[in-house]
């Protein structure tokens, strides 16, 4: 699952990847947020998850996030991912996850 969010395959989830995910989700809905609001979402996420403060989310920080929020795993089942793929095609097309 970590690789799904690591859009560029760097081994980290970086702020620009979070911003891209938020943008892809918003692009498929009628919800419009200002650039400042999107930046605030990304900044708050990084503050909460990037515990070693290196500016990116590594796999250990991801594991800690999932341990604290098990609903993340629940939502990452194959049927759910299929629904997300159909509902948000721009997110899937922009990702670079290998098979």
C-alpha positions as a Python dict, from the first residue, in 0.01 Angstrom:
ca = {
    (1, 'X'): (0, 0, 0),
    (2, 'X'): (287, 236, 71),
    (3, 'X'): (394, 205, -293),
    (4, 'X'): (49, 319, -405),
    (5, 'X'): (110, 654, -236),
    (6, 'X'): (478, 670, -333),
    (7, 'X'): (389, 798, -681),
    (8, 'X'): (748, 839, -800),
    (9, 'X'): (889, 520, -649),
    (10, 'X'): (1148, 699, -436),
    (11, 'X'): (1081, 499, -120),
    (12, 'X'): (919, 803, 42),
    (13, 'X'): (590, 987, 24),
    (14, 'X'): (683, 1349, -33),
    (15, 'X'): (472, 1662, 5),
    (16, 'X'): (437, 1711, -371),
    (17, 'X'): (298, 1355, -397),
    (18, 'X'): (44, 1426, -124),
    (19, 'X'): (-53, 1744, -303),
    (20, 'X'): (-91, 1554, -630),
    (21, 'X'): (-317, 1296, -463),
    (22, 'X'): (-536, 1565, -308),
    (23, 'X'): (-553, 1744, -643),
    (24, 'X'): (-649, 1425, -827),
    (25, 'X'): (-926, 1354, -580),
    (26, 'X'): (-1057, 1709, -601),
    (27, 'X'): (-1036, 1704, -979),
    (28, 'X'): (-1285, 1418, -988),
    (29, 'X'): (-1539, 1583, -757),
    (30, 'X'): (-1737, 1903, -745),
    (31, 'X'): (-1550, 2012, -433),
    (32, 'X'): (-1320, 2306, -495),
    (33, 'X'): (-1052, 2412, -251),
    (34, 'X'): (-815, 2702, -275),
    (35, 'X'): (-445, 2641, -329),
    (36, 'X'): (-393, 2762, 29),
    (37, 'X'): (-638, 2502, 163),
    (38, 'X'): (-468, 2221, -28),
    (39, 'X'): (-129, 2336, 103),
    (40, 'X'): (-272, 2342, 457),
    (41, 'X'): (-393, 1982, 421),
    (42, 'X'): (-50, 1872, 301),
    (43, 'X'): (132, 2066, 574),
    (44, 'X'): (-91, 1929, 850),
    (45, 'X'): (-50, 1574, 721),
    (46, 'X'): (327, 1613, 717),
    (47, 'X'): (328, 1758, 1071),
    (48, 'X'): (132, 1461, 1202),
    (49, 'X'): (298, 1177, 1009),
    (50, 'X'): (658, 1289, 945),
    (51, 'X'): (779, 1210, 1296),
    (52, 'X'): (1151, 1229, 1216),
    (53, 'X'): (1097, 1570, 1051),
    (54, 'X'): (1296, 1495, 734),
    (55, 'X'): (1026, 1639, 507),
    (56, 'X'): (894, 1306, 377),
    (57, 'X'): (706, 1001, 497),
    (58, 'X'): (910, 680, 508),
    (59, 'X'): (775, 327, 540),
    (60, 'X'): (818, 320, 919),
    (61, 'X'): (620, 643, 959),
    (62, 'X'): (358, 495, 726),
    (63, 'X'): (337, 182, 946),
    (64, 'X'): (290, 402, 1253),
    (65, 'X'): (12, 594, 1077),
    (66, 'X'): (-164, 271, 980),
    (67, 'X'): (-123, 129, 1332),
    (68, 'X'): (-293, 440, 1474),
    (69, 'X'): (-556, 448, 1197),
    (70, 'X'): (-642, 89, 1100),
    (71, 'X'): (-933, 211, 887),
    (72, 'X'): (-670, 304, 626),
    (73, 'X'): (-603, -67, 573),
    (74, 'X'): (-973, -149, 568),
    (75, 'X'): (-1021, 92, 279),
    (76, 'X'): (-735, -56, 77),
    (77, 'X'): (-905, -382, -21),
    (78, 'X'): (-918, -479, -389),
    (79, 'X'): (-1292, -402, -426),
    (80, 'X'): (-1238, -60, -268),
    (81, 'X'): (-936, 11, -489),
    (82, 'X'): (-1141, -84, -794),
    (83, 'X'): (-1406, 168, -688),
    (84, 'X'): (-1139, 436, -634),
    (85, 'X'): (-988, 358, -975),
    (86, 'X'): (-1325, 399, -1143),
    (87, 'X'): (-1420, 706, -942),
    (88, 'X'): (-1083, 883, -964),
    (89, 'X'): (-912, 779, -1289),
    (90, 'X'): (-672, 1074, -1292),
    (91, 'X'): (-515, 952, -966),
    (92, 'X'): (-441, 611, -1112),
    (93, 'X'): (-315, 747, -1443),
    (94, 'X'): (-69, 977, -1263),
    (95, 'X'): (80, 706, -1043),
    (96, 'X'): (391, 511, -1136),
    (97, 'X'): (348, 199, -923),
    (98, 'X'): (501, -113, -1078),
    (99, 'X'): (306, -441, -1105),
}
